[in-house]
Amino acid sequence: MCIAVPGQIIDISNIQATVNIMDVETTVNIQLINEPKVGDYVLVHAGCAIEKVDRAYFNDLYNIFKSILEKDERRDG
């Protein structure tokens, strides 16, 4: 099973972008998406932005991932 995580592009440099994924900044390849721009919401898999998504979908996914992480923290802590 593969999973992609939601993030927001905060900077672009050539074929790479800095993406904020749940308050963690990481560098990803952006060659697979059409006309990437700072502020775009994207799905990231294996170090590549693979698809642009709209803000509503981004928010839904973000909240799902946040909920999963919070449940995991409560279980471990």
PDB file with SEQRES, HELIX, SHEET and CRYST1 records, atoms N, CA, C and O in Angstrom:
SEQRES   1 A   77  MET CYS ILE ALA VAL PRO GLY GLN ILE ILE ASP ILE SER          
SEQRES   2 A   77  ASN ILE GLN ALA THR VAL ASN ILE MET ASP VAL GLU THR          
SEQRES   3 A   77  THR VAL ASN ILE GLN LEU ILE ASN GLU PRO LYS VAL GLY          
SEQRES   4 A   77  ASP TYR VAL LEU VAL HIS ALA GLY CYS ALA ILE GLU LYS          
SEQRES   5 A   77  VAL ASP ARG ALA TYR PHE ASN ASP LEU TYR ASN ILE PHE          
SEQRES   6 A   77  LYS SER ILE LEU GLU LYS ASP GLU ARG ARG ASP GLY              
HELIX    1 AA1 ARG A   55  ASP A   76  1                                  22    
SHEET    1 AA1 5 VAL A  24  ASN A  29  0                                        
SHEET    2 AA1 5 GLN A  16  ILE A  21 -1                                        
SHEET    3 AA1 5 VAL A   5  SER A  13 -1                                        
SHEET    4 AA1 5 TYR A  41  HIS A  45 -1                                        
SHEET    5 AA1 5 CYS A  48  VAL A  53 -1                                        
CRYST1    1.000    1.000    1.000  90.00  90.00  90.00 P 1           1          
ATOM      1  N   MET A   1       0.844  -1.174   0.000  1.00  0.00           N  
ATOM      2  CA  MET A   1       0.000   0.000   0.000  1.00  0.00           C  
ATOM      3  C   MET A   1       0.889   1.237   0.000  1.00  0.00           C  
ATOM      4  O   MET A   1       1.891   1.288   0.714  1.00  0.00           O  
ATOM      5  N   CYS A   2       0.529   2.213  -0.786  1.00  0.00           N  
ATOM      6  CA  CYS A   2       1.257   3.475  -0.852  1.00  0.00           C  
ATOM      7  C   CYS A   2       0.428   4.561  -0.192  1.00  0.00           C  
ATOM      8  O   CYS A   2      -0.801   4.504  -0.173  1.00  0.00           O  
ATOM      9  N   ILE A   3       1.116   5.542   0.343  1.00  0.00           N  
ATOM     10  CA  ILE A   3       0.412   6.644   0.981  1.00  0.00           C  
ATOM     11  C   ILE A   3       1.083   7.956   0.584  1.00  0.00           C  
ATOM     12  O   ILE A   3       2.309   8.042   0.504  1.00  0.00           O  
ATOM     13  N   ALA A   4       0.273   8.959   0.342  1.00  0.00           N  
ATOM     14  CA  ALA A   4       0.782  10.301   0.037  1.00  0.00           C  
ATOM     15  C   ALA A   4       0.286  11.233   1.132  1.00  0.00           C  
ATOM     16  O   ALA A   4      -0.839  11.104   1.615  1.00  0.00           O  
ATOM     17  N   VAL A   5       1.142  12.171   1.514  1.00  0.00           N  
ATOM     18  CA  VAL A   5       0.782  13.094   2.582  1.00  0.00           C  
ATOM     19  C   VAL A   5       0.559  14.491   2.012  1.00  0.00           C  
ATOM     20  O   VAL A   5       1.206  14.876   1.038  1.00  0.00           O  
ATOM     21  N   PRO A   6      -0.355  15.253   2.618  1.00  0.00           N  
ATOM     22  CA  PRO A   6      -0.648  16.595   2.131  1.00  0.00           C  
ATOM     23  C   PRO A   6       0.384  17.601   2.628  1.00  0.00           C  
ATOM     24  O   PRO A   6       0.854  17.527   3.764  1.00  0.00           O  
ATOM     25  N   GLY A   7       0.722  18.536   1.756  1.00  0.00           N  
ATOM     26  CA  GLY A   7       1.650  19.599   2.125  1.00  0.00           C  
ATOM     27  C   GLY A   7       1.377  20.842   1.308  1.00  0.00           C  
ATOM     28  O   GLY A   7       0.587  20.827   0.364  1.00  0.00           O  
ATOM     29  N   GLN A   8       2.052  21.933   1.692  1.00  0.00           N  
ATOM     30  CA  GLN A   8       1.897  23.195   0.971  1.00  0.00           C  
ATOM     31  C   GLN A   8       3.272  23.689   0.533  1.00  0.00           C  
ATOM     32  O   GLN A   8       4.217  23.722   1.321  1.00  0.00           O  
ATOM     33  N   ILE A   9       3.364  24.068  -0.732  1.00  0.00           N  
ATOM     34  CA  ILE A   9       4.615  24.596  -1.269  1.00  0.00           C  
ATOM     35  C   ILE A   9       4.885  25.968  -0.661  1.00  0.00           C  
ATOM     36  O   ILE A   9       4.040  26.861  -0.712  1.00  0.00           O  
ATOM     37  N   ILE A  10       6.080  26.120  -0.085  1.00  0.00           N  
ATOM     38  CA  ILE A  10       6.425  27.415   0.515  1.00  0.00           C  
ATOM     39  C   ILE A  10       7.589  28.095  -0.199  1.00  0.00           C  
ATOM     40  O   ILE A  10       7.839  29.281   0.016  1.00  0.00           O  
ATOM     41  N   ASP A  11       8.306  27.348  -1.051  1.00  0.00           N  
ATOM     42  CA  ASP A  11       9.393  27.943  -1.823  1.00  0.00           C  
ATOM     43  C   ASP A  11       9.698  27.017  -3.001  1.00  0.00           C  
ATOM     44  O   ASP A  11       9.559  25.797  -2.902  1.00  0.00           O  
ATOM     45  N   ILE A  12      10.113  27.615  -4.107  1.00  0.00           N  
ATOM     46  CA  ILE A  12      10.451  26.831  -5.297  1.00  0.00           C  
ATOM     47  C   ILE A  12      11.833  27.235  -5.789  1.00  0.00           C  
ATOM     48  O   ILE A  12      12.167  28.418  -5.858  1.00  0.00           O  
ATOM     49  N   SER A  13      12.633  26.218  -6.131  1.00  0.00           N  
ATOM     50  CA  SER A  13      13.957  26.433  -6.682  1.00  0.00           C  
ATOM     51  C   SER A  13      14.183  25.410  -7.786  1.00  0.00           C  
ATOM     52  O   SER A  13      14.511  24.253  -7.525  1.00  0.00           O  
ATOM     53  N   ASN A  14      14.002  25.860  -9.027  1.00  0.00           N  
ATOM     54  CA  ASN A  14      14.199  24.991 -10.188  1.00  0.00           C  
ATOM     55  C   ASN A  14      13.203  23.836 -10.163  1.00  0.00           C  
ATOM     56  O   ASN A  14      11.997  24.072 -10.243  1.00  0.00           O  
ATOM     57  N   ILE A  15      13.677  22.588 -10.055  1.00  0.00           N  
ATOM     58  CA  ILE A  15      12.771  21.433 -10.083  1.00  0.00           C  
ATOM     59  C   ILE A  15      12.428  20.927  -8.684  1.00  0.00           C  
ATOM     60  O   ILE A  15      11.812  19.871  -8.539  1.00  0.00           O  
ATOM     61  N   GLN A  16      12.823  21.675  -7.661  1.00  0.00           N  
ATOM     62  CA  GLN A  16      12.536  21.284  -6.287  1.00  0.00           C  
ATOM     63  C   GLN A  16      11.753  22.370  -5.579  1.00  0.00           C  
ATOM     64  O   GLN A  16      11.813  23.546  -5.936  1.00  0.00           O  
ATOM     65  N   ALA A  17      11.019  21.943  -4.567  1.00  0.00           N  
ATOM     66  CA  ALA A  17      10.273  22.894  -3.751  1.00  0.00           C  
ATOM     67  C   ALA A  17      10.438  22.534  -2.286  1.00  0.00           C  
ATOM     68  O   ALA A  17      10.612  21.367  -1.933  1.00  0.00           O  
ATOM     69  N   THR A  18      10.383  23.538  -1.454  1.00  0.00           N  
ATOM     70  CA  THR A  18      10.283  23.315  -0.023  1.00  0.00           C  
ATOM     71  C   THR A  18       8.799  23.233   0.283  1.00  0.00           C  
ATOM     72  O   THR A  18       8.027  24.129  -0.056  1.00  0.00           O  
ATOM     73  N   VAL A  19       8.416  22.143   0.931  1.00  0.00           N  
ATOM     74  CA  VAL A  19       7.016  21.895   1.227  1.00  0.00           C  
ATOM     75  C   VAL A  19       6.843  21.751   2.740  1.00  0.00           C  
ATOM     76  O   VAL A  19       7.626  21.070   3.402  1.00  0.00           O  
ATOM     77  N   ASN A  20       5.821  22.395   3.271  1.00  0.00           N  
ATOM     78  CA  ASN A  20       5.482  22.267   4.682  1.00  0.00           C  
ATOM     79  C   ASN A  20       4.500  21.111   4.806  1.00  0.00           C  
ATOM     80  O   ASN A  20       3.387  21.165   4.282  1.00  0.00           O  
ATOM     81  N   ILE A  21       4.928  20.064   5.508  1.00  0.00           N  
ATOM     82  CA  ILE A  21       4.075  18.907   5.770  1.00  0.00           C  
ATOM     83  C   ILE A  21       3.892  18.800   7.272  1.00  0.00           C  
ATOM     84  O   ILE A  21       4.788  18.354   7.988  1.00  0.00           O  
ATOM     85  N   MET A  22       2.734  19.209   7.740  1.00  0.00           N  
ATOM     86  CA  MET A  22       2.395  19.161   9.166  1.00  0.00           C  
ATOM     87  C   MET A  22       3.471  19.832  10.023  1.00  0.00           C  
ATOM     88  O   MET A  22       3.931  19.267  11.014  1.00  0.00           O  
ATOM     89  N   ASP A  23       3.860  21.035   9.629  1.00  0.00           N  
ATOM     90  CA  ASP A  23       4.833  21.874  10.324  1.00  0.00           C  
ATOM     91  C   ASP A  23       6.272  21.368  10.229  1.00  0.00           C  
ATOM     92  O   ASP A  23       7.132  21.797  10.998  1.00  0.00           O  
ATOM     93  N   VAL A  24       6.533  20.474   9.302  1.00  0.00           N  
ATOM     94  CA  VAL A  24       7.896  20.021   9.019  1.00  0.00           C  
ATOM     95  C   VAL A  24       8.203  20.401   7.573  1.00  0.00           C  
ATOM     96  O   VAL A  24       7.460  20.046   6.658  1.00  0.00           O  
ATOM     97  N   GLU A  25       9.301  21.123   7.377  1.00  0.00           N  
ATOM     98  CA  GLU A  25       9.692  21.521   6.024  1.00  0.00           C  
ATOM     99  C   GLU A  25      10.604  20.459   5.411  1.00  0.00           C  
ATOM    100  O   GLU A  25      11.542  19.977   6.046  1.00  0.00           O  
ATOM    101  N   THR A  26      10.304  20.110   4.163  1.00  0.00           N  
ATOM    102  CA  THR A  26      11.101  19.124   3.452  1.00  0.00           C  
ATOM    103  C   THR A  26      11.215  19.536   1.988  1.00  0.00           C  
ATOM    104  O   THR A  26      10.378  20.279   1.475  1.00  0.00           O  
ATOM    105  N   THR A  27      12.245  19.052   1.331  1.00  0.00           N  
ATOM    106  CA  THR A  27      12.461  19.350  -0.082  1.00  0.00           C  
ATOM    107  C   THR A  27      11.943  18.194  -0.916  1.00  0.00           C  
ATOM    108  O   THR A  27      12.254  17.032  -0.650  1.00  0.00           O  
ATOM    109  N   VAL A  28      11.141  18.526  -1.938  1.00  0.00           N  
ATOM    110  CA  VAL A  28      10.581  17.498  -2.814  1.00  0.00           C  
ATOM    111  C   VAL A  28      10.775  17.884  -4.270  1.00  0.00           C  
ATOM    112  O   VAL A  28      10.940  19.057  -4.603  1.00  0.00           O  
ATOM    113  N   ASN A  29      10.753  16.882  -5.126  1.00  0.00           N  
ATOM    114  CA  ASN A  29      10.807  17.093  -6.560  1.00  0.00           C  
ATOM    115  C   ASN A  29       9.412  17.496  -7.041  1.00  0.00           C  
ATOM    116  O   ASN A  29       8.415  16.904  -6.626  1.00  0.00           O  
ATOM    117  N   ILE A  30       9.340  18.504  -7.917  1.00  0.00           N  
ATOM    118  CA  ILE A  30       8.038  18.994  -8.384  1.00  0.00           C  
ATOM    119  C   ILE A  30       7.834  18.797  -9.884  1.00  0.00           C  
ATOM    120  O   ILE A  30       6.941  19.411 -10.466  1.00  0.00           O  
ATOM    121  N   GLN A  31       8.640  17.959 -10.512  1.00  0.00           N  
ATOM    122  CA  GLN A  31       8.543  17.766 -11.957  1.00  0.00           C  
ATOM    123  C   GLN A  31       7.265  17.046 -12.391  1.00  0.00           C  
ATOM    124  O   GLN A  31       6.906  17.113 -13.566  1.00  0.00           O  
ATOM    125  N   LEU A  32       6.582  16.374 -11.502  1.00  0.00           N  
ATOM    126  CA  LEU A  32       5.394  15.610 -11.882  1.00  0.00           C  
ATOM    127  C   LEU A  32       4.105  16.432 -11.885  1.00  0.00           C  
ATOM    128  O   LEU A  32       3.065  15.950 -12.335  1.00  0.00           O  
ATOM    129  N   ILE A  33       4.167  17.671 -11.385  1.00  0.00           N  
ATOM    130  CA  ILE A  33       2.945  18.474 -11.358  1.00  0.00           C  
ATOM    131  C   ILE A  33       3.058  19.645 -12.332  1.00  0.00           C  
ATOM    132  O   ILE A  33       4.152  20.139 -12.606  1.00  0.00           O  
ATOM    133  N   ASN A  34       1.931  20.071 -12.838  1.00  0.00           N  
ATOM    134  CA  ASN A  34       1.863  21.122 -13.841  1.00  0.00           C  
ATOM    135  C   ASN A  34       1.856  22.504 -13.189  1.00  0.00           C  
ATOM    136  O   ASN A  34       1.014  22.792 -12.338  1.00  0.00           O  
ATOM    137  N   GLU A  35       2.783  23.341 -13.588  1.00  0.00           N  
ATOM    138  CA  GLU A  35       2.868  24.731 -13.143  1.00  0.00           C  
ATOM    139  C   GLU A  35       2.768  24.908 -11.626  1.00  0.00           C  
ATOM    140  O   GLU A  35       1.853  25.573 -11.141  1.00  0.00           O  
ATOM    141  N   PRO A  36       3.694  24.325 -10.881  1.00  0.00           N  
ATOM    142  CA  PRO A  36       3.666  24.492  -9.426  1.00  0.00           C  
ATOM    143  C   PRO A  36       3.943  25.938  -9.031  1.00  0.00           C  
ATOM    144  O   PRO A  36       4.760  26.618  -9.651  1.00  0.00           O  
ATOM    145  N   LYS A  37       3.248  26.400  -7.987  1.00  0.00           N  
ATOM    146  CA  LYS A  37       3.417  27.762  -7.489  1.00  0.00           C  
ATOM    147  C   LYS A  37       3.486  27.743  -5.968  1.00  0.00           C  
ATOM    148  O   LYS A  37       2.925  26.857  -5.323  1.00  0.00           O  
ATOM    149  N   VAL A  38       4.176  28.724  -5.403  1.00  0.00           N  
ATOM    150  CA  VAL A  38       4.185  28.887  -3.957  1.00  0.00           C  
ATOM    151  C   VAL A  38       2.739  29.064  -3.507  1.00  0.00           C  
ATOM    152  O   VAL A  38       1.978  29.831  -4.097  1.00  0.00           O  
ATOM    153  N   GLY A  39       2.379  28.346  -2.461  1.00  0.00           N  
ATOM    154  CA  GLY A  39       1.016  28.383  -1.939  1.00  0.00           C  
ATOM    155  C   GLY A  39       0.163  27.214  -2.381  1.00  0.00           C  
ATOM    156  O   GLY A  39      -0.877  26.950  -1.778  1.00  0.00           O  
ATOM    157  N   ASP A  40       0.585  26.496  -3.436  1.00  0.00           N  
ATOM    158  CA  ASP A  40      -0.172  25.328  -3.894  1.00  0.00           C  
ATOM    159  C   ASP A  40      -0.169  24.240  -2.831  1.00  0.00           C  
ATOM    160  O   ASP A  40       0.805  24.060  -2.100  1.00  0.00           O  
ATOM    161  N   TYR A  41      -1.283  23.519  -2.765  1.00  0.00           N  
ATOM    162  CA  TYR A  41      -1.395  22.340  -1.908  1.00  0.00           C  
ATOM    163  C   TYR A  41      -1.130  21.122  -2.783  1.00  0.00           C  
ATOM    164  O   TYR A  41      -1.660  21.007  -3.888  1.00  0.00           O  
ATOM    165  N   VAL A  42      -0.296  20.210  -2.270  1.00  0.00           N  
ATOM    166  CA  VAL A  42       0.108  19.051  -3.050  1.00  0.00           C  
ATOM    167  C   VAL A  42       0.078  17.793  -2.188  1.00  0.00           C  
ATOM    168  O   VAL A  42       0.099  17.850  -0.959  1.00  0.00           O  
ATOM    169  N   LEU A  43       0.027  16.655  -2.879  1.00  0.00           N  
ATOM    170  CA  LEU A  43       0.229  15.368  -2.226  1.00  0.00           C  
ATOM    171  C   LEU A  43       1.657  14.948  -2.500  1.00  0.00           C  
ATOM    172  O   LEU A  43       2.129  15.037  -3.634  1.00  0.00           O  
ATOM    173  N   VAL A  44       2.356  14.485  -1.456  1.00  0.00           N  
ATOM    174  CA  VAL A  44       3.766  14.113  -1.563  1.00  0.00           C  
ATOM    175  C   VAL A  44       3.915  12.623  -1.284  1.00  0.00           C  
ATOM    176  O   VAL A  44       3.420  12.106  -0.282  1.00  0.00           O  
ATOM    177  N   HIS A  45       4.607  11.951  -2.192  1.00  0.00           N  
ATOM    178  CA  HIS A  45       4.893  10.517  -2.035  1.00  0.00           C  
ATOM    179  C   HIS A  45       6.320  10.254  -2.504  1.00  0.00           C  
ATOM    180  O   HIS A  45       6.703  10.661  -3.600  1.00  0.00           O  
ATOM    181  N   ALA A  46       7.089   9.586  -1.689  1.00  0.00           N  
ATOM    182  CA  ALA A  46       8.454   9.170  -2.044  1.00  0.00           C  
ATOM    183  C   ALA A  46       9.317  10.335  -2.524  1.00  0.00           C  
ATOM    184  O   ALA A  46      10.093  10.201  -3.469  1.00  0.00           O  
ATOM    185  N   GLY A  47       9.167  11.484  -1.854  1.00  0.00           N  
ATOM    186  CA  GLY A  47      10.002  12.626  -2.189  1.00  0.00           C  
ATOM    187  C   GLY A  47       9.577  13.420  -3.401  1.00  0.00           C  
ATOM    188  O   GLY A  47      10.312  14.292  -3.863  1.00  0.00           O  
ATOM    189  N   CYS A  48       8.384  13.125  -3.928  1.00  0.00           N  
ATOM    190  CA  CYS A  48       7.874  13.834  -5.104  1.00  0.00           C  
ATOM    191  C   CYS A  48       6.474  14.374  -4.844  1.00  0.00           C  
ATOM    192  O   CYS A  48       5.633  13.694  -4.256  1.00  0.00           O  
ATOM    193  N   ALA A  49       6.235  15.601  -5.288  1.00  0.00           N  
ATOM    194  CA  ALA A  49       4.873  16.115  -5.310  1.00  0.00           C  
ATOM    195  C   ALA A  49       4.196  15.433  -6.498  1.00  0.00           C  
ATOM    196  O   ALA A  49       4.651  15.572  -7.634  1.00  0.00           O  
ATOM    197  N   ILE A  50       3.115  14.700  -6.243  1.00  0.00           N  
ATOM    198  CA  ILE A  50       2.520  13.891  -7.308  1.00  0.00           C  
ATOM    199  C   ILE A  50       1.200  14.447  -7.821  1.00  0.00           C  
ATOM    200  O   ILE A  50       0.731  14.046  -8.886  1.00  0.00           O  
ATOM    201  N   GLU A  51       0.597  15.368  -7.072  1.00  0.00           N  
ATOM    202  CA  GLU A  51      -0.695  15.904  -7.498  1.00  0.00           C  
ATOM    203  C   GLU A  51      -1.005  17.180  -6.730  1.00  0.00           C  
ATOM    204  O   GLU A  51      -0.719  17.281  -5.537  1.00  0.00           O  
ATOM    205  N   LYS A  52      -1.592  18.154  -7.421  1.00  0.00           N  
ATOM    206  CA  LYS A  52      -2.119  19.338  -6.746  1.00  0.00           C  
ATOM    207  C   LYS A  52      -3.512  18.993  -6.215  1.00  0.00           C  
ATOM    208  O   LYS A  52      -4.253  18.233  -6.838  1.00  0.00           O  
ATOM    209  N   VAL A  53      -3.856  19.559  -5.057  1.00  0.00           N  
ATOM    210  CA  VAL A  53      -5.190  19.381  -4.492  1.00  0.00           C  
ATOM    211  C   VAL A  53      -5.722  20.743  -4.074  1.00  0.00           C  
ATOM    212  O   VAL A  53      -4.953  21.682  -3.872  1.00  0.00           O  
ATOM    213  N   ASP A  54      -7.044  20.846  -3.944  1.00  0.00           N  
ATOM    214  CA  ASP A  54      -7.608  22.119  -3.495  1.00  0.00           C  
ATOM    215  C   ASP A  54      -7.545  22.209  -1.966  1.00  0.00           C  
ATOM    216  O   ASP A  54      -7.285  21.223  -1.276  1.00  0.00           O  
ATOM    217  N   ARG A  55      -7.787  23.407  -1.469  1.00  0.00           N  
ATOM    218  CA  ARG A  55      -7.645  23.664  -0.031  1.00  0.00           C  
ATOM    219  C   ARG A  55      -8.583  22.800   0.809  1.00  0.00           C  
ATOM    220  O   ARG A  55      -8.185  22.318   1.869  1.00  0.00           O  
ATOM    221  N   ALA A  56      -9.815  22.596   0.357  1.00  0.00           N  
ATOM    222  CA  ALA A  56     -10.779  21.805   1.124  1.00  0.00           C  
ATOM    223  C   ALA A  56     -10.285  20.360   1.281  1.00  0.00           C  
ATOM    224  O   ALA A  56     -10.342  19.797   2.374  1.00  0.00           O  
ATOM    225  N   TYR A  57      -9.803  19.768   0.188  1.00  0.00           N  
ATOM    226  CA  TYR A  57      -9.291  18.396   0.250  1.00  0.00           C  
ATOM    227  C   TYR A  57      -8.039  18.332   1.123  1.00  0.00           C  
ATOM    228  O   TYR A  57      -7.868  17.402   1.911  1.00  0.00           O  
ATOM    229  N   PHE A  58      -7.167  19.331   0.973  1.00  0.00           N  
ATOM    230  CA  PHE A  58      -5.973  19.410   1.815  1.00  0.00           C  
ATOM    231  C   PHE A  58      -6.371  19.433   3.287  1.00  0.00           C  
ATOM    232  O   PHE A  58      -5.813  18.689   4.093  1.00  0.00           O  
ATOM    233  N   ASN A  59      -7.335  20.286   3.643  1.00  0.00           N  
ATOM    234  CA  ASN A  59      -7.771  20.390   5.038  1.00  0.00           C  
ATOM    235  C   ASN A  59      -8.333  19.072   5.552  1.00  0.00           C  
ATOM    236  O   ASN A  59      -8.045  18.680   6.683  1.00  0.00           O  
ATOM    237  N   ASP A  60      -9.129  18.382   4.738  1.00  0.00           N  
ATOM    238  CA  ASP A  60      -9.671  17.082   5.138  1.00  0.00           C  
ATOM    239  C   ASP A  60      -8.558  16.086   5.425  1.00  0.00           C  
ATOM    240  O   ASP A  60      -8.564  15.423   6.462  1.00  0.00           O  
ATOM    241  N   LEU A  61      -7.598  15.979   4.503  1.00  0.00           N  
ATOM    242  CA  LEU A  61      -6.489  15.042   4.691  1.00  0.00           C  
ATOM    243  C   LEU A  61      -5.629  15.424   5.891  1.00  0.00           C  
ATOM    244  O   LEU A  61      -5.229  14.561   6.673  1.00  0.00           O  
ATOM    245  N   TYR A  62      -5.348  16.713   6.035  1.00  0.00           N  
ATOM    246  CA  TYR A  62      -4.540  17.189   7.165  1.00  0.00           C  
ATOM    247  C   TYR A  62      -5.193  16.773   8.483  1.00  0.00           C  
ATOM    248  O   TYR A  62      -4.522  16.273   9.386  1.00  0.00           O  
ATOM    249  N   ASN A  63      -6.509  16.984   8.584  1.00  0.00           N  
ATOM    250  CA  ASN A  63      -7.217  16.643   9.819  1.00  0.00           C  
ATOM    251  C   ASN A  63      -7.223  15.141  10.080  1.00  0.00           C  
ATOM    252  O   ASN A  63      -7.145  14.716  11.233  1.00  0.00           O  
ATOM    253  N   ILE A  64      -7.312  14.340   9.039  1.00  0.00           N  
ATOM    254  CA  ILE A  64      -7.252  12.889   9.203  1.00  0.00           C  
ATOM    255  C   ILE A  64      -5.878  12.475   9.731  1.00  0.00           C  
ATOM    256  O   ILE A  64      -5.786  11.704  10.687  1.00  0.00           O  
ATOM    257  N   PHE A  65      -4.815  12.981   9.115  1.00  0.00           N  
ATOM    258  CA  PHE A  65      -3.460  12.636   9.570  1.00  0.00           C  
ATOM    259  C   PHE A  65      -3.225  13.132  10.997  1.00  0.00           C  
ATOM    260  O   PHE A  65      -2.619  12.428  11.805  1.00  0.00           O  
ATOM    261  N   LYS A  66      -3.694  14.323  11.304  1.00  0.00           N  
ATOM    262  CA  LYS A  66      -3.531  14.875  12.654  1.00  0.00           C  
ATOM    263  C   LYS A  66      -4.239  13.996  13.676  1.00  0.00           C  
ATOM    264  O   LYS A  66      -3.691  13.723  14.744  1.00  0.00           O  
ATOM    265  N   SER A  67      -5.440  13.557  13.363  1.00  0.00           N  
ATOM    266  CA  SER A  67      -6.198  12.687  14.255  1.00  0.00           C  
ATOM    267  C   SER A  67      -5.473  11.366  14.489  1.00  0.00           C  
ATOM    268  O   SER A  67      -5.411  10.880  15.618  1.00  0.00           O  
ATOM    269  N   ILE A  68      -4.930  10.790  13.434  1.00  0.00           N  
ATOM    270  CA  ILE A  68      -4.189   9.534  13.564  1.00  0.00           C  
ATOM    271  C   ILE A  68      -2.982   9.715  14.472  1.00  0.00           C  
ATOM    272  O   ILE A  68      -2.727   8.884  15.343  1.00  0.00           O  
ATOM    273  N   LEU A  69      -2.239  10.798  14.271  1.00  0.00           N  
ATOM    274  CA  LEU A  69      -1.049  11.043  15.090  1.00  0.00           C  
ATOM    275  C   LEU A  69      -1.414  11.291  16.546  1.00  0.00           C  
ATOM    276  O   LEU A  69      -0.711  10.830  17.445  1.00  0.00           O  
ATOM    277  N   GLU A  70      -2.502  12.011  16.791  1.00  0.00           N  
ATOM    278  CA  GLU A  70      -2.929  12.270  18.167  1.00  0.00           C  
ATOM    279  C   GLU A  70      -3.337  10.982  18.865  1.00  0.00           C  
ATOM    280  O   GLU A  70      -3.008  10.789  20.036  1.00  0.00           O  
ATOM    281  N   LYS A  71      -4.049  10.093  18.172  1.00  0.00           N  
ATOM    282  CA  LYS A  71      -4.437   8.804  18.750  1.00  0.00           C  
ATOM    283  C   LYS A  71      -3.203   7.976  19.076  1.00  0.00           C  
ATOM    284  O   LYS A  71      -3.155   7.321  20.117  1.00  0.00           O  
ATOM    285  N   ASP A  72      -2.207   7.999  18.197  1.00  0.00           N  
ATOM    286  CA  ASP A  72      -0.983   7.249  18.410  1.00  0.00           C  
ATOM    287  C   ASP A  72      -0.211   7.794  19.620  1.00  0.00           C  
ATOM    288  O   ASP A  72       0.337   7.018  20.402  1.00  0.00           O  
ATOM    289  N   GLU A  73      -0.168   9.108  19.773  1.00  0.00           N  
ATOM    290  CA  GLU A  73       0.514   9.723  20.908  1.00  0.00           C  
ATOM    291  C   GLU A  73      -0.172   9.347  22.225  1.00  0.00           C  
ATOM    292  O   GLU A  73       0.497   9.065  23.219  1.00  0.00           O  
ATOM    293  N   ARG A  74      -1.501   9.344  22.228  1.00  0.00           N  
ATOM    294  CA  ARG A  74      -2.233   8.983  23.450  1.00  0.00           C  
ATOM    295  C   ARG A  74      -1.980   7.514  23.822  1.00  0.00           C  
ATOM    296  O   ARG A  74      -1.889   7.169  25.000  1.00  0.00           O  
ATOM    297  N   ARG A  75      -1.871   6.676  22.823  1.00  0.00           N  
ATOM    298  CA  ARG A  75      -1.633   5.259  23.076  1.00  0.00           C  
ATOM    299  C   ARG A  75      -0.232   5.027  23.637  1.00  0.00           C  
ATOM    300  O   ARG A  75      -0.048   4.208  24.538  1.00  0.00           O  
ATOM    301  N   ASP A  76       0.755   5.748  23.105  1.00  0.00           N  
ATOM    302  CA  ASP A  76       2.132   5.564  23.538  1.00  0.00           C  
ATOM    303  C   ASP A  76       2.472   6.287  24.835  1.00  0.00           C  
ATOM    304  O   ASP A  76       3.392   5.893  25.551  1.00  0.00           O  
ATOM    305  N   GLY A  77       1.724   7.346  25.133  1.00  0.00           N  
ATOM    306  CA  GLY A  77       2.099   8.197  26.250  1.00  0.00           C  
ATOM    307  C   GLY A  77       1.377   7.896  27.485  1.00  0.00           C  
ATOM    308  O   GLY A  77       1.603   8.545  28.506  1.00  0.00           O  
TER     309      GLY A  77                                                      
END                                                                             
